[in-house]
Amino acid sequence: MNPILAGIALAVTAGAVIAISAREARAGLVGLAIALGAAPFLADPLPQVSTLALRVIGAALAAYLLRAAVATVPGLTAGRWGEPTRGGSRLGWPAEALMAIAAWIVGVGISARLEALSPTGPGNPAGDVLGLLTPAALATSVGLASIVVGLVPAFAARDALRTAIGALILIQGLFLVRIGVAGAPSDLEQLAGVALLVAAAVGGGVLVGAEARRGAGHDDGSESVPARTGSGRIGPADR
């Protein structure tokens, strides 16, 4: 087991759990930035410097685009979105963390089985639990954990920001599972993954802005309560 890769894997998983379960918009965006920014380093050996820089810049750009959408829409940061009651996971972070741990166990088991089926696999001694945490196993485990915690928010969240965060975490998880199962992708595939993250962030920003404008329109166009007459009854003109 590589301790550095294990630490990066834990950081990515923790960032995904925070991004999904946090009830404050800022905390969720911080967790998203951690998950997306640290994921490119979850490889052994690391890709070329240019490819690694491309993935890091793309992840940072995706997180920044969503953060910019939240910051520029009027009333989004100072209103209900900045309050603790904004949203977050209904299960809470402990349940999300437990699901991520379960996904880790499944990911390690899948990776160990694939390695055992490979004729060139080095194999691990019986009882060597830490030996199962290979770079491929870590990537697969983190990817499955990201998919598990991001799947429901991406398709069933009630607010646009949480939907966008869930979609980004889900895309990152799928990409990590692909790396863990099939090995390092080509440069063209890396570029496609970065483009997909940025496109999802742009779409999420559009959804956030549209939801805020729709909420502002409802607030401005709300019907006023009819005025009551002195006797406490509604007059004929108010009906």
Buried (B, 14 or more C-beta within 10 A) or exposed (E): BEEEBBEBBBBBBBBBBBBBBBBBBBBBBBBBBBBBBBBBBBBBEEBEEEBBEBBBBBBEBBBEBBBEBBEEBEEBEEBEBBEEEBBBBEBEBEBBBEBBBEBBEBBBBBBBEBBEEEEEEEEBEEEEEEBBBBBBBBBBBBBBBBBBBBBBBBEEBEBBBBBBBBBBBBBBBBBBBBBBBEEBBEEEBBBEBBEBBBEBBBBBBEBBBEBBEEBBEEEEEEEEEEEEEEEEEEEEEEE
